[in-house]
């Protein structure tokens, strides 16, 4: 079975499930993001190990899983709400949480690693795993709950808007690059990507943004203007391609093609979500800039 067929079959199964979970919201959505974050952190740790660095993998995975759950609770998770408890007042501020995380990881590195075991690389990679694989995708929860509560279609489409732009941009760039060819976009980092594919992906992302806004977001009662949709398409398509190349840079350093073989036809979690790590927080920024959330 070819990779393209595997990709299509995976999408046919995964996308409806993802839509259902995002629509339902609540703990199932937080757990989904937590699992994706933990798997991504595991893959990043594996890449670092190929370079002779042994990150604190348990800390990276556990902390990555806790970040999305903490974000969900900060929005008043429905389990907490149903108990009539205002848990948000008990949560530490973001800066205290960041400071505590850094102190925790540095202390763990001091205890677990010797000077000849690359302690700076260990601490940096462990923290990077949490920030990259958990903090960035957790902006998805911010978008979801800033717009609506559980079982809410407008909030669902607001989440899938940047995802759809990214997927269309990636697909158009891949097929156009293979069909048209031409100069390479970043030959050292990703030899398969071409400038023609990049431009085609940008155009595809803009078209996807306008179409998705009109067909999915407008009927739900939550939408942006066509001009704003074009702006989203341009910025998110560029961000998606930069995010893809950033992850490719890590893999090239380690000498691997895929971060893992977990997802049929896609490689690993990092391979599937690399672009979205950049796109989701930038989409949240654009929603805020345009006064949507």
KOLLUM-259266 format. One line per field, with one value per residue (C-alpha): y, x, z; residue number from 1; residue in three letters. Coordinates in nm, 2 decimals. Each point is the difference from the previous one (the first is absolute). Example, Ala and Ser with C-alpha at 12.3 -4.5 7.8 and 13.67 -1.06 7.14 Angstrom:
c2	c(-0.45  0.34)
c1	c(1.23  0.14)
c3	c(0.78  -0.07)
pos	c(1  2)
code	c(Ala  Ser)
END
This chain:
c2	c(0.00  0.34  0.28  0.21  -0.26  -0.04  0.38  0.01  -0.30  0.15  0.34  -0.17  -0.16  0.26  0.33  -0.09  -0.13  0.32  0.22  -0.19  0.04  0.37  0.05  -0.19  0.19  -0.06  -0.26  -0.22  0.29  0.09  -0.37  -0.02  0.30  -0.14  -0.33  0.17  0.22  -0.30  -0.20  0.30  0.05  -0.36  0.03  0.32  -0.18  -0.29  0.25  0.15  -0.34  -0.06  0.30  -0.14  0.20  -0.18  0.24  -0.06  -0.19  -0.08  0.37  0.11  -0.24  0.05  0.38  0.01  -0.20  0.23  0.33  -0.06  -0.12  0.31  0.22  -0.17  0.04  0.37  0.04  -0.16  -0.36  -0.15  -0.25  0.29  0.20  -0.28  -0.03  0.38  0.07  0.31  -0.16  0.28  0.21  -0.27  -0.03  0.16  0.28  -0.08  0.15  -0.19  -0.32  0.07  0.09  -0.31  -0.22  0.13  -0.04  -0.35  -0.11  0.16  -0.16  -0.34  0.04  0.08  -0.32  -0.23  0.11  0.05  0.28  -0.25  -0.09  0.32  0.15  0.32  -0.20  -0.22  0.29  0.19  -0.30  -0.10  0.36  0.03  -0.32  0.15  0.34  -0.13  -0.31  0.11  0.38  0.09  -0.25  0.09  0.33  -0.22  -0.03  0.38  0.05  -0.26  0.13  0.37  -0.03  -0.26  -0.26  -0.37  -0.14  0.33  0.00  0.36  -0.07  -0.33  0.17  0.27  -0.27  -0.18  0.31  0.03  -0.38  -0.01  0.28  -0.19  -0.34  0.16  0.20  -0.31  -0.22  0.26  0.07  -0.36  -0.08  0.32  -0.04  -0.35  0.11  0.33  -0.05  0.27  0.16  -0.15  0.20  -0.12  -0.27  -0.06  -0.03  -0.16  -0.10  -0.10  0.35  0.24  0.37  -0.07  -0.23  0.27  0.26  -0.24  -0.10  0.37  0.05  -0.32  0.11  0.34  -0.17  -0.25  0.28  0.18  -0.31  -0.14  0.33  0.02  -0.37  -0.10  0.31  0.23  -0.25  -0.06  0.37  0.05  0.14  0.26  0.22  -0.12  0.25  -0.14  -0.35  0.09  0.14  -0.32  -0.21  0.19  0.01  -0.36  -0.15  0.17  -0.11  -0.36  -0.02  0.15  -0.24  -0.30  0.11  0.05  -0.36  -0.12  0.18  -0.21  -0.32  0.08  0.06  -0.35  -0.15  -0.14  0.04  -0.03  0.07  -0.34  -0.25  0.05  0.15  -0.20  0.20  0.30  -0.11  0.12  0.25  0.26  -0.06  0.04  0.30  0.19  0.27  0.03  0.07  0.33  0.05  -0.05  0.27  0.24  -0.06  0.09  0.32  0.09  -0.07  0.23  0.26  0.00  0.02  -0.34  -0.14)
c1	c(0.00  0.15  0.06  -0.27  -0.26  0.10  -0.02  -0.35  -0.13  0.14  -0.16  -0.34  0.00  0.18  -0.16  -0.36  0.11  0.20  -0.30  -0.22  0.25  0.06  -0.38  -0.06  0.28  0.06  0.23  0.01  0.15  0.25  0.10  0.04  0.24  0.18  0.06  0.12  0.23  0.15  0.06  0.16  0.23  0.10  0.09  0.21  0.18  0.08  0.14  0.22  0.13  0.14  0.22  0.14  -0.22  -0.22  -0.28  -0.21  -0.26  -0.24  -0.01  -0.05  -0.29  -0.18  0.03  -0.10  -0.32  -0.07  0.01  -0.32  -0.18  0.11  -0.12  -0.34  -0.03  0.09  -0.31  -0.21  -0.01  -0.35  0.09  0.10  -0.31  -0.24  0.14  -0.07  0.37  0.17  0.34  0.14  0.07  0.23  0.21  0.34  0.05  0.18  0.32  0.02  -0.08  0.29  0.24  -0.09  0.04  0.35  0.11  -0.14  0.18  0.33  -0.02  -0.08  0.29  0.24  -0.11  -0.01  0.29  0.38  0.20  0.12  -0.36  -0.09  -0.21  -0.07  -0.12  -0.20  -0.18  -0.05  -0.14  -0.23  -0.14  -0.02  -0.21  -0.25  -0.02  0.00  -0.22  -0.24  -0.02  -0.03  -0.28  -0.18  -0.10  -0.26  -0.18  0.02  -0.17  -0.26  -0.11  0.04  -0.28  -0.24  -0.07  -0.03  -0.20  0.04  0.02  0.12  0.30  0.06  0.03  0.22  0.24  -0.01  0.04  0.38  0.03  -0.18  0.21  0.32  -0.11  -0.10  0.32  0.21  -0.19  0.01  0.37  0.09  -0.19  0.09  0.37  0.01  -0.19  0.18  0.34  0.26  0.24  0.00  -0.14  0.24  0.22  0.22  -0.30  -0.27  0.13  -0.35  -0.16  0.00  -0.07  -0.28  -0.16  0.04  -0.17  -0.28  -0.05  -0.03  -0.27  -0.18  0.00  -0.15  -0.28  -0.06  -0.03  -0.27  -0.19  0.00  -0.11  -0.29  -0.11  0.06  0.04  -0.26  -0.29  0.09  -0.03  0.37  0.20  0.26  0.00  0.13  0.29  0.09  -0.03  0.26  0.22  -0.03  0.07  0.32  0.14  -0.09  0.12  0.34  0.01  -0.09  0.29  0.24  -0.12  0.05  0.35  0.09  -0.09  0.19  0.31  -0.02  -0.03  0.28  0.23  -0.09  0.01  -0.35  -0.28  -0.30  -0.03  -0.16  -0.22  -0.31  -0.24  -0.05  0.11  0.10  0.29  -0.02  -0.19  0.26  -0.02  -0.37  -0.03  0.33  -0.18  -0.28  0.24  0.06  -0.34  -0.23  0.16  0.03  -0.37  -0.09  0.20  -0.18  -0.34  0.10  0.14  -0.33  -0.21  -0.15  0.10)
c3	c(0.00  -0.10  0.24  -0.17  0.05  0.36  0.05  -0.15  0.20  0.32  -0.08  -0.07  0.34  0.21  -0.12  0.10  0.34  0.05  -0.10  0.25  0.29  -0.07  -0.02  0.33  0.17  0.37  0.14  -0.31  -0.21  0.28  0.02  -0.38  0.00  0.30  -0.17  -0.32  0.21  0.19  -0.32  -0.17  0.30  -0.01  -0.36  0.06  0.28  -0.24  -0.25  0.26  0.11  -0.35  0.07  0.32  0.23  0.26  0.09  0.31  -0.20  0.28  0.10  -0.36  -0.06  0.33  -0.01  -0.37  0.09  0.30  -0.20  -0.21  0.31  0.19  -0.29  0.00  0.38  -0.03  -0.22  0.27  -0.11  0.01  0.26  0.23  -0.10  0.07  0.35  0.05  0.07  -0.13  -0.06  -0.22  0.30  0.14  -0.31  -0.01  -0.25  -0.32  0.10  0.33  -0.19  -0.25  0.28  0.19  -0.30  -0.07  0.36  0.01  -0.32  0.11  0.34  -0.16  -0.24  0.29  0.18  -0.30  -0.23  0.04  -0.16  -0.27  -0.10  -0.18  0.28  -0.19  -0.30  0.23  0.17  -0.32  -0.20  0.29  0.03  -0.38  -0.01  0.23  -0.17  -0.35  0.03  0.27  0.05  -0.37  -0.09  0.33  -0.17  -0.17  0.33  0.04  -0.33  0.07  0.34  -0.07  -0.25  0.14  0.27  -0.05  -0.30  -0.20  -0.38  -0.05  0.24  -0.19  -0.34  0.15  0.11  -0.33  -0.21  0.05  -0.02  -0.34  -0.14  0.11  -0.14  -0.34  -0.01  0.07  -0.26  -0.28  0.07  -0.02  -0.32  -0.18  0.10  -0.15  -0.31  -0.07  0.15  -0.02  0.25  0.35  0.29  0.26  -0.15  0.31  0.24  -0.22  -0.35  -0.12  0.04  -0.29  -0.04  -0.24  0.25  0.27  -0.21  -0.10  0.36  0.09  -0.27  0.11  0.37  -0.09  -0.21  0.28  0.25  -0.21  -0.09  0.36  0.14  -0.23  0.00  0.37  0.22  -0.15  0.03  0.36  0.09  0.06  -0.28  -0.11  -0.31  -0.33  0.03  0.34  -0.13  -0.27  0.27  0.20  -0.31  -0.08  0.35  0.10  -0.33  0.06  0.36  -0.09  -0.24  0.24  0.27  -0.23  -0.08  0.37  0.08  -0.31  0.13  0.32  -0.20  -0.24  0.30  0.13  -0.35  0.00  -0.25  0.23  0.37  0.04  -0.18  0.22  -0.25  -0.33  -0.30  0.21  0.22  0.36  0.20  -0.06  -0.38  0.01  0.23  -0.07  -0.21  0.26  0.28  -0.17  -0.15  0.30  0.23  -0.29  -0.09  0.37  -0.04  -0.32  0.15  0.29  -0.24  -0.20  0.32  -0.05  0.34)
pos	c(1  2  3  4  5  6  7  8  9  10  11  12  13  14  15  16  17  18  19  20  21  22  23  24  25  26  27  28  29  30  31  32  33  34  35  36  37  38  39  40  41  42  43  44  45  46  47  48  49  50  51  52  53  54  55  56  57  58  59  60  61  62  63  64  65  66  67  68  69  70  71  72  73  74  75  76  77  78  79  80  81  82  83  84  85  86  87  88  89  90  91  92  93  94  95  96  97  98  99  100  101  102  103  104  105  106  107  108  109  110  111  112  113  114  115  116  117  118  119  120  121  122  123  124  125  126  127  128  129  130  131  132  133  134  135  136  137  138  139  140  141  142  143  144  145  146  147  148  149  150  151  152  153  154  155  156  157  158  159  160  161  162  163  164  165  166  167  168  169  170  171  172  173  174  175  176  177  178  179  180  181  182  183  184  185  186  187  188  189  190  191  192  193  194  195  196  197  198  199  200  201  202  203  204  205  206  207  208  209  210  211  212  213  214  215  216  217  218  219  220  221  222  223  224  225  226  227  228  229  230  231  232  233  234  235  236  237  238  239  240  241  242  243  244  245  246  247  248  249  250  251  252  253  254  255  256  257  258  259  260  261  262  263  264  265  266  267  268  269  270  271  272  273  274  275  276  277  278  279  280  281  282  283  284  285  286  287  288  289  290  291  292  293)
code	c(Unk  Unk  Unk  Unk  Unk  Unk  Unk  Unk  Unk  Unk  Unk  Unk  Unk  Unk  Unk  Unk  Unk  Unk  Unk  Unk  Unk  Unk  Unk  Unk  Unk  Unk  Unk  Unk  Unk  Unk  Unk  Unk  Unk  Unk  Unk  Unk  Unk  Unk  Unk  Unk  Unk  Unk  Unk  Unk  Unk  Unk  Unk  Unk  Unk  Unk  Unk  Unk  Unk  Unk  Unk  Unk  Unk  Unk  Unk  Unk  Unk  Unk  Unk  Unk  Unk  Unk  Unk  Unk  Unk  Unk  Unk  Unk  Unk  Unk  Unk  Unk  Unk  Unk  Unk  Unk  Unk  Unk  Unk  Unk  Unk  Unk  Unk  Unk  Unk  Unk  Unk  Unk  Unk  Unk  Unk  Unk  Unk  Unk  Unk  Unk  Unk  Unk  Unk  Unk  Unk  Unk  Unk  Unk  Unk  Unk  Unk  Unk  Unk  Unk  Unk  Unk  Unk  Unk  Unk  Unk  Unk  Unk  Unk  Unk  Unk  Unk  Unk  Unk  Unk  Unk  Unk  Unk  Unk  Unk  Unk  Unk  Unk  Unk  Unk  Unk  Unk  Unk  Unk  Unk  Unk  Unk  Unk  Unk  Unk  Unk  Unk  Unk  Unk  Unk  Unk  Unk  Unk  Unk  Unk  Unk  Unk  Unk  Unk  Unk  Unk  Unk  Unk  Unk  Unk  Unk  Unk  Unk  Unk  Unk  Unk  Unk  Unk  Unk  Unk  Unk  Unk  Unk  Unk  Unk  Unk  Unk  Unk  Unk  Unk  Unk  Unk  Unk  Unk  Unk  Unk  Unk  Unk  Unk  Unk  Unk  Unk  Unk  Unk  Unk  Unk  Unk  Unk  Unk  Unk  Unk  Unk  Unk  Unk  Unk  Unk  Unk  Unk  Unk  Unk  Unk  Unk  Unk  Unk  Unk  Unk  Unk  Unk  Unk  Unk  Unk  Unk  Unk  Unk  Unk  Unk  Unk  Unk  Unk  Unk  Unk  Unk  Unk  Unk  Unk  Unk  Unk  Unk  Unk  Unk  Unk  Unk  Unk  Unk  Unk  Unk  Unk  Unk  Unk  Unk  Unk  Unk  Unk  Unk  Unk  Unk  Unk  Unk  Unk  Unk  Unk  Unk  Unk  Unk  Unk  Unk  Unk  Unk  Unk  Unk  Unk  Unk  Unk  Unk  Unk  Unk  Unk  Unk  Unk  Unk  Unk  Unk  Unk  Unk)
END
